[in-house]
Amino acid sequence: MTETILDVKGMSCPLPVLRTNKILRGLSGGARLRVLATDRAAVADMQAFCRETGHALLAMSEDAGVFSFVIRKKA
């Protein structure tokens, strides 16, 4: 399955979540989106966003200050 990548490094809250929402609206149900962010607030924001919208947060990691979130769009 292909994965779309959204790079929002350097952007501050609420822009990472707003951009994530915008991209997800254009994807098909079940599609995967990897979001790369540097804003520490994105950790809580992405968890809350997925919980509230029904999208699945499949994975979350951090490497050298870059947070990676893998989200599967709800069907």
C-alpha positions in Angstrom: 0.0 0.0 0.0 1.3 3.4 -0.8 1.8 6.0 1.8 1.5 9.8 1.4 4.0 11.9 3.2 3.2 15.3 4.7 6.2 17.3 5.9 5.1 20.0 8.4 8.5 20.3 10.1 9.1 23.8 11.5 5.3 24.6 11.7 3.8 25.3 15.1 0.4 24.3 16.6 -2.2 24.3 15.1 -0.8 24.1 11.6 0.4 20.4 11.7 -3.1 19.2 12.5 -4.8 21.6 10.1 -2.6 20.5 7.2 -3.1 16.8 8.2 -6.8 17.2 8.1 -6.7 19.0 4.7 -4.6 16.2 3.2 -6.7 13.4 4.7 -9.9 14.9 3.2 -8.4 14.3 -0.3 -7.4 10.7 0.4 -9.5 7.6 0.0 -10.7 5.6 3.0 -8.0 3.3 4.3 -5.2 5.4 2.8 -2.1 5.9 4.9 -0.6 9.3 5.7 2.8 9.8 7.3 3.2 13.2 9.0 6.6 14.5 9.9 6.6 17.3 12.5 9.0 19.0 14.9 6.5 20.7 17.2 6.3 18.8 20.5 2.6 19.7 20.8 1.9 17.6 17.7 2.2 14.5 19.8 -0.9 15.3 21.9 -2.6 17.1 19.0 -2.4 14.1 16.6 -3.6 11.7 19.3 -6.6 13.9 20.0 -7.2 14.6 16.3 -7.4 10.9 15.5 -9.5 10.1 18.6 -12.0 12.8 17.7 -12.2 12.1 13.9 -12.1 8.3 13.9 -8.9 8.0 11.9 -6.4 5.4 13.2 -3.1 6.5 14.6 -1.1 3.4 13.6 2.4 4.4 14.7 4.2 7.3 16.4 7.9 7.7 16.8 10.6 10.4 17.4 14.1 10.5 15.9 16.4 13.5 16.4 13.6 15.8 17.2 11.4 14.8 14.3 8.1 13.2 15.2 6.6 10.7 12.7 2.9 9.8 12.8 1.3 7.1 10.6 -2.4 7.7 10.2 -4.9 5.5 8.4 -7.9 7.4 7.1 -11.3 6.0 8.3 -13.3 4.2 5.7 
